[in-house]
Structure formats: C-alpha cells, structure tokens
Amino acid sequence: MNHYDQLHRFLIDDANVRGEIARLDDSLQHIVHSYEYPVQIQKLLGEMAAATCLLTAILKFKGEIGLQIQGGGAVKYAVVNATDEYTLRGVARWDEELASLPERFEDLMEKGVLVITITPEGGERYQGVVALDKPTLAECIENYFAQSEQLATQVKLYTDLSDPERVKAAGMLLQVMPTQAENTNVAQDTGFEHLSTLAETLTSEEVFGLAVEDVLYRLYHQQKVELFEPQSITFACSCSRSRSAEALRNVEKAELLQIIEEEGAVQMNCQYCHTEYRFDTIDVEAIHAGHFDSAPDNPQ
C-alpha cells in the first residue's frame, strides 16, 4: 500500500502555490469503528479526518487543531482533533432514533456551523466559525479560508467505503502562497485557477490507487513540483488519569463520595478511545486536597 497514513507537502514553484496530499488507513480505523456508526457518519468522519490532517499545515508551533461540526439535524456534532505531531482522534454523535440517515452532506445538517479551533501549547486559543451552507464539507472549508485568510484555496476530499472493515479517506489541498504581508496574492496571476482545474480531474481510484509521485505527475507534469519528505499520521488520544482527575476537581467532593458509596468507584470514560479511569475514596480525598499524584496514568 503506497503512502498511506502520511501527509505529503509539495510546492509548485513556478506558480507560487503550495499543496498537500493526505491518505488515511490505519490511523482512521479507531475513529470510524469506535462506535457502531452508520456508513454516512463513517464517511463524514473520514472526510473530517483527512481535512484536519491537511489543516495541520497551519500550525507553525506545538499545539492542536480541531475541526468541529455542530448541527440541529441528523448529526448533532462531530469533531476531529490533530496535533502538530500528526496524531488524530475523533468522535461523532447523531440522532440514533432515525431509521436511516440522508446520504448527502448538506442533508445531514440543519443550520449547522463548522468550527475550526487552533490551540497553541501554552498560548491563546483561536476559533474561526463558518456556516455549513455549501453542498460539501470541502466547499465549506474553502469558504472558511476565503473569509478568514483571504487566500485562494481548493480542498478535495475522498472516502473509500468499499471494504466496511477498512474505511479509507484522502484529501488534497492547493493554496496560493502570499508573497507580501500586505498582499494575499489572490488577485495576482499565479495560475491557481488552471492548477485547481487540473486537480478537479483527479478520480477517487487514482487518489487511492496511485503513488503520490504518480498523482502529482499525472496532474502537474508540465509544472515544476517540489515534493517534501512525508509526515507520518497515527491515531492517538490525549486522555490521561491526571486529566480526568483535574476534571473531578470541579465536582463537589460529597457528590463524588456518594457515587463511590453507591457504585464502588467514580468511573471516567474517554469518548474518543474508550479508556476507563477509576477513582476511589482515597483518590477523591487527594484530588480535593490538592495532593493527587498525577504522575502515574494507569487506566483500568
């Protein structure tokens, strides 16, 4: 299998356009199979995971980027997070009382919004919000860049659901590179429209079946393309026993002790990876006394 679970960056030097290709396989399985998701939700999470990988290029620092959908329709919310080290996690919630879900992206949402959150390590969080008023997730992300960054951007997202046990996803991004701080280069003749038109011809079979070098040659053999070393993409969850304990610090001690008396322990379950953390009376006393030992992270 060629170049899966990797992010490939490239530059089209003679056009001043940058690009990325991401293809997900192993890194996606825990996300799409963590619950008994309908196929429509698996497709949505696959597209979101591929898009989030592409957006990690925005991170010029240690931190995390999150892509979150909030809606009032069949999909209540879906979120995929990625770190600067290209670790992914994600989860979705939908109306499980529905007998079936719509096939089209725009029909899954009602008055939905797309929230892109950038969280630097030790820095101030930034959030951008755009309406989910386009036919596809890719077009909504393009609209986000047009509104917030004012950079000509093309996003292509693909999913391969032919094997229910091995859902795959892929994405491609093209973006004009600004040449000056005061000029976003959108109005300049970069050949971006021509390059994006060529990208529209890329088929799902090609993006999943060809090596990345072959994809780029197929599209841009008449351009000067510089391909960089790929970045590996993996699934990883940032949950821990210490983070769970910190959350319990905000709950009244008496309430926690009552739970322990009735159920034997306070149980915290991660919605992303399903790891369970258990806390007994000694733990609760230590947490609220500020003496909890956060060093060991021993899920049970």
BALOBA-1460 file (C-alpha; in Angstrom, 3 decimals):
// residues 300
<rec num="1" residu="m" x="0.000" y="0.000" z="0.000"/>
<rec num="2" residu="n" x="1.617" y="3.220" z="-1.133"/>
<rec num="3" residu="h" x="1.964" y="6.276" z="1.067"/>
<rec num="4" residu="y" x="-0.968" y="5.680" z="3.400"/>
<rec num="5" residu="d" x="-1.109" y="7.312" z="6.838"/>
<rec num="6" residu="q" x="1.192" y="10.048" z="5.584"/>
<rec num="7" residu="l" x="0.915" y="13.746" z="4.800"/>
<rec num="8" residu="h" x="2.827" y="14.862" z="1.703"/>
<rec num="9" residu="r" x="3.592" y="18.545" z="1.200"/>
<rec num="10" residu="f" x="4.607" y="19.950" z="-2.160"/>
<rec num="11" residu="l" x="5.311" y="23.281" z="-3.861"/>
<rec num="12" residu="i" x="4.529" y="24.238" z="-7.424"/>
<rec num="13" residu="d" x="7.423" y="26.668" z="-7.623"/>
<rec num="14" residu="d" x="6.665" y="28.332" z="-10.941"/>
<rec num="15" residu="a" x="3.117" y="29.119" z="-9.785"/>
<rec num="16" residu="n" x="3.765" y="30.109" z="-6.154"/>
<rec num="17" residu="v" x="1.197" y="27.565" z="-4.977"/>
<rec num="18" residu="r" x="1.601" y="25.076" z="-2.173"/>
<rec num="19" residu="g" x="-0.198" y="21.767" z="-1.827"/>
<rec num="20" residu="e" x="-0.732" y="18.736" z="0.364"/>
<rec num="21" residu="i" x="-1.983" y="15.196" z="-0.082"/>
<rec num="22" residu="a" x="-3.042" y="13.021" z="2.857"/>
<rec num="23" residu="r" x="-4.252" y="9.423" z="2.737"/>
<rec num="24" residu="l" x="-5.537" y="7.595" z="5.801"/>
<rec num="25" residu="d" x="-5.934" y="3.911" z="6.520"/>
<rec num="26" residu="d" x="-4.715" y="2.502" z="9.868"/>
<rec num="27" residu="s" x="-4.900" y="5.924" z="11.526"/>
<rec num="28" residu="l" x="-8.600" y="6.150" z="10.643"/>
<rec num="29" residu="q" x="-9.858" y="2.747" z="11.807"/>
<rec num="30" residu="h" x="-10.131" y="3.519" z="15.522"/>
<rec num="31" residu="i" x="-12.086" y="6.683" z="14.745"/>
<rec num="32" residu="v" x="-14.674" y="5.212" z="12.372"/>
<rec num="33" residu="h" x="-15.064" y="1.935" z="14.294"/>
<rec num="34" residu="s" x="-15.070" y="3.293" z="17.853"/>
<rec num="35" residu="y" x="-18.898" y="3.186" z="17.762"/>
<rec num="36" residu="e" x="-21.406" y="1.424" z="15.523"/>
<rec num="37" residu="y" x="-21.546" y="4.388" z="13.196"/>
<rec num="38" residu="p" x="-23.855" y="4.346" z="10.171"/>
<rec num="39" residu="v" x="-21.970" y="4.461" z="6.893"/>
<rec num="40" residu="q" x="-22.926" y="8.135" z="6.426"/>
<rec num="41" residu="i" x="-21.203" y="9.032" z="9.714"/>
<rec num="42" residu="q" x="-18.147" y="6.968" z="8.782"/>
<rec num="43" residu="k" x="-17.916" y="8.906" z="5.526"/>
<rec num="44" residu="l" x="-18.270" y="12.220" z="7.370"/>
<rec num="45" residu="l" x="-15.601" y="11.318" z="9.931"/>
<rec num="46" residu="g" x="-13.294" y="10.107" z="7.158"/>
<rec num="47" residu="e" x="-13.605" y="13.419" z="5.303"/>
<rec num="48" residu="m" x="-13.138" y="15.385" z="8.514"/>
<rec num="49" residu="a" x="-10.030" y="13.378" z="9.443"/>
<rec num="50" residu="a" x="-8.464" y="13.933" z="6.017"/>
<rec num="51" residu="a" x="-9.309" y="17.640" z="6.151"/>
<rec num="52" residu="t" x="-7.895" y="18.030" z="9.654"/>
<rec num="53" residu="c" x="-4.624" y="16.454" z="8.548"/>
<rec num="54" residu="l" x="-4.414" y="18.952" z="5.697"/>
<rec num="55" residu="l" x="-5.080" y="21.833" z="8.095"/>
<rec num="56" residu="t" x="-2.220" y="20.867" z="10.414"/>
<rec num="57" residu="a" x="0.000" y="22.758" z="7.977"/>
<rec num="58" residu="i" x="-1.382" y="25.934" z="9.570"/>
<rec num="59" residu="l" x="0.341" y="25.002" z="12.819"/>
<rec num="60" residu="k" x="3.715" y="26.708" z="12.985"/>
<rec num="61" residu="f" x="4.053" y="25.780" z="16.667"/>
<rec num="62" residu="k" x="3.357" y="22.980" z="19.123"/>
<rec num="63" residu="g" x="-0.346" y="22.612" z="19.651"/>
<rec num="64" residu="e" x="-3.589" y="21.182" z="18.359"/>
<rec num="65" residu="i" x="-6.126" y="21.938" z="15.660"/>
<rec num="66" residu="g" x="-9.731" y="20.810" z="15.815"/>
<rec num="67" residu="l" x="-12.416" y="20.568" z="13.158"/>
<rec num="68" residu="q" x="-15.890" y="20.510" z="14.706"/>
<rec num="69" residu="i" x="-19.355" y="20.356" z="13.179"/>
<rec num="70" residu="q" x="-22.372" y="21.413" z="15.210"/>
<rec num="71" residu="g" x="-25.864" y="20.991" z="13.845"/>
<rec num="72" residu="g" x="-29.504" y="20.506" z="14.690"/>
<rec num="73" residu="g" x="-30.236" y="17.811" z="12.118"/>
<rec num="74" residu="a" x="-29.328" y="14.147" z="11.897"/>
<rec num="75" residu="v" x="-25.770" y="14.920" z="13.013"/>
<rec num="76" residu="k" x="-25.625" y="16.657" z="16.388"/>
<rec num="77" residu="y" x="-21.883" y="17.116" z="16.400"/>
<rec num="78" residu="a" x="-18.703" y="15.601" z="15.019"/>
<rec num="79" residu="v" x="-15.160" y="16.534" z="15.918"/>
<rec num="80" residu="v" x="-11.687" y="15.502" z="14.794"/>
<rec num="81" residu="n" x="-8.551" y="16.804" z="16.505"/>
<rec num="82" residu="a" x="-4.961" y="16.627" z="15.289"/>
<rec num="83" residu="t" x="-1.691" y="17.684" z="16.897"/>
<rec num="84" residu="d" x="1.434" y="19.199" z="15.396"/>
<rec num="85" residu="e" x="2.862" y="15.658" z="15.549"/>
<rec num="86" residu="y" x="0.049" y="14.425" z="13.279"/>
<rec num="87" residu="t" x="-1.806" y="12.327" z="15.804"/>
<rec num="88" residu="l" x="-5.551" y="12.051" z="15.182"/>
<rec num="89" residu="r" x="-8.650" y="11.347" z="17.254"/>
<rec num="90" residu="g" x="-12.334" y="11.913" z="16.565"/>
<rec num="91" residu="v" x="-15.918" y="11.172" z="17.562"/>
<rec num="92" residu="a" x="-19.465" y="11.926" z="16.381"/>
<rec num="93" residu="r" x="-22.977" y="11.977" z="17.773"/>
<rec num="94" residu="w" x="-26.119" y="11.585" z="15.681"/>
<rec num="95" residu="d" x="-29.847" y="11.086" z="16.085"/>
<rec num="96" residu="e" x="-29.953" y="7.331" z="16.710"/>
<rec num="97" residu="e" x="-33.756" y="7.290" z="16.614"/>
<rec num="98" residu="l" x="-33.748" y="7.901" z="12.869"/>
<rec num="99" residu="a" x="-34.429" y="4.789" z="10.797"/>
<rec num="100" residu="s" x="-31.980" y="5.997" z="8.149"/>
<rec num="101" residu="l" x="-29.685" y="8.948" z="7.558"/>
<rec num="102" residu="p" x="-29.521" y="11.214" z="4.497"/>
<rec num="103" residu="e" x="-26.783" y="10.422" z="2.007"/>
<rec num="104" residu="r" x="-25.855" y="13.994" z="1.111"/>
<rec num="105" residu="f" x="-23.656" y="16.100" z="3.380"/>
<rec num="106" residu="e" x="-25.947" y="19.122" z="3.214"/>
<rec num="107" residu="d" x="-28.941" y="16.999" z="4.275"/>
<rec num="108" residu="l" x="-27.158" y="15.701" z="7.383"/>
<rec num="109" residu="m" x="-27.030" y="19.234" z="8.778"/>
<rec num="110" residu="e" x="-29.678" y="21.736" z="9.762"/>
<rec num="111" residu="k" x="-28.446" y="25.236" z="10.472"/>
<rec num="112" residu="g" x="-25.033" y="23.772" z="11.168"/>
<rec num="113" residu="v" x="-21.708" y="25.506" z="11.672"/>
<rec num="114" residu="l" x="-18.117" y="24.484" z="11.143"/>
<rec num="115" residu="v" x="-15.776" y="25.497" z="13.954"/>
<rec num="116" residu="i" x="-12.007" y="25.409" z="13.420"/>
<rec num="117" residu="t" x="-10.090" y="25.724" z="16.678"/>
<rec num="118" residu="i" x="-6.326" y="26.282" z="16.912"/>
<rec num="119" residu="t" x="-4.857" y="25.730" z="20.381"/>
<rec num="120" residu="p" x="-1.149" y="26.551" z="20.799"/>
<rec num="121" residu="e" x="0.627" y="24.774" z="23.613"/>
<rec num="122" residu="g" x="0.644" y="27.336" z="26.405"/>
<rec num="123" residu="g" x="-0.834" y="30.025" z="24.150"/>
<rec num="124" residu="e" x="-4.149" y="31.660" z="23.431"/>
<rec num="125" residu="r" x="-6.823" y="29.662" z="21.626"/>
<rec num="126" residu="y" x="-8.186" y="30.904" z="18.293"/>
<rec num="127" residu="q" x="-11.546" y="29.905" z="16.827"/>
<rec num="128" residu="g" x="-12.999" y="30.524" z="13.401"/>
<rec num="129" residu="v" x="-16.630" y="29.769" z="12.557"/>
<rec num="130" residu="v" x="-18.292" y="29.398" z="9.160"/>
<rec num="131" residu="a" x="-21.796" y="28.298" z="8.217"/>
<rec num="132" residu="l" x="-22.325" y="24.823" z="6.763"/>
<rec num="133" residu="d" x="-24.198" y="26.274" z="3.806"/>
<rec num="134" residu="k" x="-22.323" y="24.542" z="0.968"/>
<rec num="135" residu="p" x="-23.084" y="21.159" z="-0.639"/>
<rec num="136" residu="t" x="-19.852" y="19.538" z="0.634"/>
<rec num="137" residu="l" x="-17.507" y="19.759" z="3.589"/>
<rec num="138" residu="a" x="-14.651" y="20.599" z="1.221"/>
<rec num="139" residu="e" x="-16.503" y="23.650" z="-0.091"/>
<rec num="140" residu="c" x="-17.288" y="24.791" z="3.466"/>
<rec num="141" residu="i" x="-13.568" y="24.660" z="4.313"/>
<rec num="142" residu="e" x="-12.729" y="26.585" z="1.150"/>
<rec num="143" residu="n" x="-15.253" y="29.194" z="2.238"/>
<rec num="144" residu="y" x="-13.563" y="29.390" z="5.646"/>
<rec num="145" residu="f" x="-10.232" y="30.244" z="4.019"/>
<rec num="146" residu="a" x="-11.875" y="32.771" z="1.702"/>
<rec num="147" residu="q" x="-13.458" y="34.550" z="4.671"/>
<rec num="148" residu="s" x="-10.774" y="34.293" z="7.365"/>
<rec num="149" residu="e" x="-7.478" y="34.028" z="5.498"/>
<rec num="150" residu="q" x="-8.457" y="35.586" z="2.168"/>
<rec num="151" residu="l" x="-6.341" y="33.010" z="0.403"/>
<rec num="152" residu="a" x="-7.443" y="31.227" z="-2.763"/>
<rec num="153" residu="t" x="-7.777" y="27.609" z="-1.604"/>
<rec num="154" residu="q" x="-9.014" y="24.374" z="-3.107"/>
<rec num="155" residu="v" x="-9.865" y="21.314" z="-0.970"/>
<rec num="156" residu="k" x="-10.713" y="17.881" z="-2.360"/>
<rec num="157" residu="l" x="-11.892" y="15.114" z="-0.002"/>
<rec num="158" residu="y" x="-12.397" y="11.434" z="-0.781"/>
<rec num="159" residu="t" x="-13.576" y="8.317" z="1.059"/>
<rec num="160" residu="d" x="-13.323" y="4.660" z="0.120"/>
<rec num="161" residu="l" x="-16.106" y="2.629" z="1.758"/>
<rec num="162" residu="s" x="-15.787" y="-0.429" z="-0.468"/>
<rec num="163" residu="d" x="-14.485" y="-2.508" z="2.464"/>
<rec num="164" residu="p" x="-16.597" y="-1.845" z="5.590"/>
<rec num="165" residu="e" x="-13.762" y="-3.120" z="7.772"/>
<rec num="166" residu="r" x="-11.111" y="-0.866" z="6.202"/>
<rec num="167" residu="v" x="-12.595" y="2.567" z="5.600"/>
<rec num="168" residu="k" x="-10.079" y="4.852" z="3.887"/>
<rec num="169" residu="a" x="-10.015" y="8.596" z="3.379"/>
<rec num="170" residu="a" x="-7.889" y="11.057" z="1.438"/>
<rec num="171" residu="g" x="-7.587" y="14.756" z="0.864"/>
<rec num="172" residu="m" x="-5.804" y="17.227" z="-1.355"/>
<rec num="173" residu="l" x="-5.282" y="20.934" z="-0.742"/>
<rec num="174" residu="l" x="-3.995" y="23.670" z="-3.034"/>
<rec num="175" residu="q" x="-3.404" y="27.186" z="-1.785"/>
<rec num="176" residu="v" x="-1.887" y="30.378" z="-3.098"/>
<rec num="177" residu="m" x="1.152" y="31.488" z="-1.107"/>
<rec num="178" residu="p" x="1.209" y="35.186" z="-0.174"/>
<rec num="179" residu="t" x="4.314" y="37.000" z="-1.338"/>
<rec num="180" residu="q" x="3.931" y="40.029" z="0.924"/>
<rec num="181" residu="a" x="2.375" y="40.593" z="4.346"/>
<rec num="182" residu="e" x="0.017" y="43.194" z="2.919"/>
<rec num="183" residu="n" x="-0.837" y="41.205" z="-0.190"/>
<rec num="184" residu="t" x="-2.559" y="37.824" z="-0.047"/>
<rec num="185" residu="n" x="-1.733" y="37.197" z="-3.706"/>
<rec num="186" residu="v" x="-5.328" y="36.263" z="-4.512"/>
<rec num="187" residu="a" x="-5.580" y="38.913" z="-7.180"/>
<rec num="188" residu="q" x="-2.210" y="38.097" z="-8.704"/>
<rec num="189" residu="d" x="-1.828" y="35.782" z="-11.675"/>
<rec num="190" residu="t" x="-0.444" y="32.624" z="-10.046"/>
<rec num="191" residu="g" x="-2.025" y="30.105" z="-12.385"/>
<rec num="192" residu="f" x="-4.051" y="28.870" z="-9.431"/>
<rec num="193" residu="e" x="-7.270" y="28.531" z="-11.423"/>
<rec num="194" residu="h" x="-5.544" y="26.351" z="-14.012"/>
<rec num="195" residu="l" x="-3.934" y="24.177" z="-11.317"/>
<rec num="196" residu="s" x="-7.203" y="23.740" z="-9.449"/>
<rec num="197" residu="t" x="-8.983" y="22.827" z="-12.685"/>
<rec num="198" residu="l" x="-6.427" y="20.067" z="-13.214"/>
<rec num="199" residu="a" x="-6.985" y="18.846" z="-9.656"/>
<rec num="200" residu="e" x="-10.706" y="18.511" z="-10.405"/>
<rec num="201" residu="t" x="-9.848" y="15.732" z="-12.860"/>
<rec num="202" residu="l" x="-8.324" y="13.540" z="-10.135"/>
<rec num="203" residu="t" x="-10.515" y="10.483" z="-9.578"/>
<rec num="204" residu="s" x="-11.108" y="8.549" z="-6.381"/>
<rec num="205" residu="e" x="-9.497" y="5.474" z="-7.969"/>
<rec num="206" residu="e" x="-6.351" y="7.465" z="-8.729"/>
<rec num="207" residu="v" x="-6.027" y="9.135" z="-5.337"/>
<rec num="208" residu="f" x="-6.335" y="5.780" z="-3.550"/>
<rec num="209" residu="g" x="-4.516" y="3.633" z="-6.089"/>
<rec num="210" residu="l" x="-1.530" y="5.655" z="-7.334"/>
<rec num="211" residu="a" x="1.650" y="6.592" z="-5.510"/>
<rec num="212" residu="v" x="1.761" y="10.277" z="-4.555"/>
<rec num="213" residu="e" x="4.544" y="10.937" z="-7.051"/>
<rec num="214" residu="d" x="2.370" y="9.460" z="-9.785"/>
<rec num="215" residu="v" x="-0.618" y="11.547" z="-8.726"/>
<rec num="216" residu="l" x="1.446" y="14.732" z="-8.950"/>
<rec num="217" residu="y" x="2.990" y="13.728" z="-12.266"/>
<rec num="218" residu="r" x="-0.454" y="12.903" z="-13.680"/>
<rec num="219" residu="l" x="-1.720" y="16.341" z="-12.694"/>
<rec num="220" residu="y" x="1.275" y="18.636" z="-12.955"/>
<rec num="221" residu="h" x="3.953" y="17.112" z="-15.177"/>
<rec num="222" residu="q" x="4.207" y="20.429" z="-17.034"/>
<rec num="223" residu="q" x="4.963" y="22.324" z="-13.815"/>
<rec num="224" residu="k" x="7.994" y="22.364" z="-11.547"/>
<rec num="225" residu="v" x="6.861" y="20.453" z="-8.466"/>
<rec num="226" residu="e" x="8.973" y="20.078" z="-5.329"/>
<rec num="227" residu="l" x="7.841" y="17.190" z="-3.092"/>
<rec num="228" residu="f" x="8.999" y="17.135" z="0.543"/>
<rec num="229" residu="e" x="9.562" y="14.259" z="2.961"/>
<rec num="230" residu="p" x="6.233" y="12.916" z="4.235"/>
<rec num="231" residu="q" x="4.952" y="13.182" z="7.794"/>
<rec num="232" residu="s" x="3.537" y="10.036" z="9.427"/>
<rec num="233" residu="i" x="-0.063" y="10.152" z="10.673"/>
<rec num="234" residu="t" x="-1.222" y="8.000" z="13.604"/>
<rec num="235" residu="f" x="-4.217" y="7.636" z="15.885"/>
<rec num="236" residu="a" x="-3.510" y="8.752" z="19.453"/>
<rec num="237" residu="c" x="-5.645" y="10.022" z="22.304"/>
<rec num="238" residu="s" x="-4.561" y="12.721" z="24.733"/>
<rec num="239" residu="c" x="-6.688" y="11.453" z="27.616"/>
<rec num="240" residu="s" x="-4.948" y="10.544" z="30.888"/>
<rec num="241" residu="r" x="-5.668" y="9.721" z="34.509"/>
<rec num="242" residu="s" x="-4.300" y="13.103" z="35.562"/>
<rec num="243" residu="r" x="-6.604" y="14.982" z="33.145"/>
<rec num="244" residu="s" x="-9.574" y="13.003" z="34.408"/>
<rec num="245" residu="a" x="-8.611" y="13.836" z="37.996"/>
<rec num="246" residu="e" x="-8.401" y="17.513" z="37.110"/>
<rec num="247" residu="a" x="-11.953" y="17.355" z="35.757"/>
<rec num="248" residu="l" x="-13.152" y="15.768" z="39.002"/>
<rec num="249" residu="r" x="-11.672" y="18.666" z="40.943"/>
<rec num="250" residu="n" x="-14.603" y="20.740" z="39.678"/>
<rec num="251" residu="v" x="-17.173" y="18.320" z="41.116"/>
<rec num="252" residu="e" x="-18.268" y="18.584" z="44.764"/>
<rec num="253" residu="k" x="-16.399" y="16.085" z="46.935"/>
<rec num="254" residu="a" x="-19.582" y="14.977" z="48.680"/>
<rec num="255" residu="e" x="-21.152" y="14.132" z="45.320"/>
<rec num="256" residu="l" x="-18.134" y="12.036" z="44.295"/>
<rec num="257" residu="l" x="-18.083" y="10.187" z="47.635"/>
<rec num="258" residu="q" x="-21.786" y="9.429" z="47.220"/>
<rec num="259" residu="i" x="-21.085" y="7.904" z="43.788"/>
<rec num="260" residu="i" x="-18.319" y="5.746" z="45.282"/>
<rec num="261" residu="e" x="-20.631" y="4.582" z="48.067"/>
<rec num="262" residu="e" x="-23.301" y="3.566" z="45.546"/>
<rec num="263" residu="e" x="-21.157" y="2.253" z="42.683"/>
<rec num="264" residu="g" x="-17.826" y="1.380" z="44.263"/>
<rec num="265" residu="a" x="-15.811" y="3.945" z="42.305"/>
<rec num="266" residu="v" x="-16.044" y="7.049" z="40.147"/>
<rec num="267" residu="q" x="-15.580" y="5.969" z="36.553"/>
<rec num="268" residu="m" x="-14.385" y="8.318" z="33.805"/>
<rec num="269" residu="n" x="-14.613" y="7.054" z="30.227"/>
<rec num="270" residu="c" x="-12.895" y="8.727" z="27.292"/>
<rec num="271" residu="q" x="-15.338" y="9.226" z="24.429"/>
<rec num="272" residu="y" x="-12.505" y="9.058" z="21.887"/>
<rec num="273" residu="c" x="-10.644" y="5.862" z="22.841"/>
<rec num="274" residu="h" x="-12.957" y="4.346" z="25.488"/>
<rec num="275" residu="t" x="-10.208" y="4.119" z="28.099"/>
<rec num="276" residu="e" x="-11.722" y="3.925" z="31.581"/>
<rec num="277" residu="y" x="-10.226" y="5.609" z="34.636"/>
<rec num="278" residu="r" x="-11.457" y="4.660" z="38.125"/>
<rec num="279" residu="f" x="-11.114" y="6.719" z="41.289"/>
<rec num="280" residu="d" x="-11.735" y="5.505" z="44.843"/>
<rec num="281" residu="t" x="-12.246" y="7.363" z="48.124"/>
<rec num="282" residu="i" x="-8.526" y="7.905" z="48.678"/>
<rec num="283" residu="d" x="-8.183" y="9.355" z="45.177"/>
<rec num="284" residu="v" x="-11.112" y="11.757" z="45.693"/>
<rec num="285" residu="e" x="-9.754" y="12.956" z="49.031"/>
<rec num="286" residu="a" x="-6.335" y="13.543" z="47.460"/>
<rec num="287" residu="i" x="-7.822" y="15.349" z="44.436"/>
<rec num="288" residu="h" x="-9.765" y="17.814" z="46.563"/>
<rec num="289" residu="a" x="-6.852" y="18.277" z="48.955"/>
<rec num="290" residu="g" x="-4.577" y="19.117" z="46.035"/>
<rec num="291" residu="h" x="-2.322" y="16.134" z="46.754"/>
<rec num="292" residu="f" x="-3.333" y="13.826" z="43.928"/>
<rec num="293" residu="d" x="-0.342" y="12.085" z="42.365"/>
<rec num="294" residu="s" x="-0.749" y="12.814" z="38.662"/>
<rec num="295" residu="a" x="2.430" y="11.015" z="37.636"/>
<rec num="296" residu="p" x="1.019" y="7.527" z="37.017"/>
<rec num="297" residu="d" x="-1.553" y="7.176" z="34.244"/>
<rec num="298" residu="n" x="-2.951" y="3.721" z="34.817"/>
<rec num="299" residu="p" x="-6.249" y="3.200" z="33.012"/>
<rec num="300" residu="q" x="-8.377" y="0.325" z="34.192"/>
